[in-house]
Amino acid sequence: MKSDDSKGSFYGELEQMFDYFSKYHMKIQLGDYNARVGREIIFKLTIGNESLHQDSNDNGVRIRNIATSKILVFKSTMFLHQNTHKYTWTSPDGKTYNQIDHILIHR
């Protein structure tokens, strides 16, 4: 588990990179953010209805805040799929599944 300082540093750099490329029309971010993004109703326009998770974890909140402030949408959680096709990580014991890799596109 990463410390809050290193997470803050990573997400700060991510925002700086996004701002650095602000002159381009299409911006796409792909990544393994270790972020479980939930289906919170207030963020429906950013996240959509098809996240595997009900609630966001800390990394999910961080990336969701960046997405909201930079007018990005999570395309990885917008389309209807069976849950078995949504997860991007499986625990070594095969009992836990997470959707932690995401594609964000400028709206």
Phi, psi and omega in degrees: 000131181279152177285160179299327179295315181290326175295314179300320179296315179299310183290330174295316178296322178299316178295320179298318178296319179298315179294327180298324181262027186294340182283349180274145183287315183254124177238131180229131174241129174237142178183160170268091184270358188050038186246116170271114182260123184273177181260044179297131187299324183297336181252022183303321180294330181273322188257324184088192183256354195252023175291147177291336187253148176281317184238152178274146170270184183302313179295325177296319177296318181297310182289327177295321178296319176296313181301317180295315183289332182259008179059051176252155174236148177275103178284338180289349180237018183262335189254143180290122175219159170293149182304327180295343179260358182268326188283147183241359178214137176236135179295157180303330179277356177075015184253344182241134180234139178223151172252095187240354176259135186223156174242121178245134182231141178296131185292000000 
